[in-house]
Amino acid sequence: MFDLVAIGEVLIDFHMQKDDMSPLWVGNAGGAPANVLAAASKLGVSTALIGAVGDDPFGHSLLRLINKLSIDTRAMSILPQVWTTLAFVSLDSQGERSFSFLRNPGSDTAWHTTHIMKQYASSCRVLHYGSLTLCASPAREALLELLSLAKNQGAVLSYDPNWRPALWKDKKMGIEAMRLGLQWADVVKVAEEEACLLTGKSQIDEAMEELAHCGPTWLLITGGSKGAWIVHRDGWRRHVPTIPVRVEDSTGAGDTFLGAFWAELLTVIDAKVSLLTAHHEQLENAVRFANRAGAYIAARSGSLSIMPTREQIEELG
């Protein structure tokens, strides 16, 4: 049994290093679900990725890399008819990102379920997924099938409704799909601005309250330099501050946060005990640890291949 299995995209994030008459783009391995696993794996958690890459140089290099990171790839399909999905990341002066994609279709939405995917989804402690797999068929239907299997086998379902407007035909369709993912989740990690987007609320307190009533037992809301909030559906909530860092590139910081959160919680809670019954103190400690992990990545460029060790996280204070 794996501790943490994720469903979804692994891709190449291209970052512009030089913006002039001869622009230079540098590629880094990425993809939110893969980033979550990379962070957790670096912290000693057994992990596996479900999804697909294209039968191309990008896809094969990604598989080699994530194998080196001790992420099991046996449930990954290699698709001969589509290219590995590519993302192009632009940063503003504060290190905040905007994305464009080479994906029509891309490998992350062109896969079907296989027997081994079903095995992995139904035999893990936590199954994590994101919203980008809901963008298109057949991956959308494959994801929903695997979520049902995992739920029936007692896995905790973890969800991150990433908002990438370039991937949706219109805003309404994207929000509806992202809300569909909420229906399955036991734990939701969402950025502050995405929480407001999903609920149509302008204030984070109002957004928290509405999302907490959408089904998840626990809600984790990340606010960058503001830290993070933990919200239980019974109304209990806590704000956990983070540490200040000079942001170099926020790409992957939220994913690192979530991978570190699960690594910490999976370590302190026995496999025979439900993760959803974690004490408030255990959750606060896990979020405090996760905040530091996210800050570590935000202060650097790149994510999947530079995840911090426990010692590097704890050195941040």
Secondary structure, DSSP 8 states (H G I E B T S, - for coil): -EEEEEES--EEEEEEEE-SSS-EEEEEEE-HHHHHHHHHHHTT--EEEEEEEESSHHHHHHHHHHHHTTEE-TTEEEESSS---EEEEEE-TTS-EEEEEE-SS-GGGS----HHHHHHHTSEEEEEEESGGGSSTTHHHHHHHHHHHHHHTT-EEEEE----GGGSSSHHHHHHHHHHHHTT-SEEEEEHHHHHHHHT-SSHHHHHHHHHTSS-SEEEEE-GGG-EEEEETTS-EEEE-------S--TTHHHHHHHHHHHHHHHHS-TTS-GGG--HHHHHHHHHHHHHHHHHHHTSS--GGG---HHHHHTT-
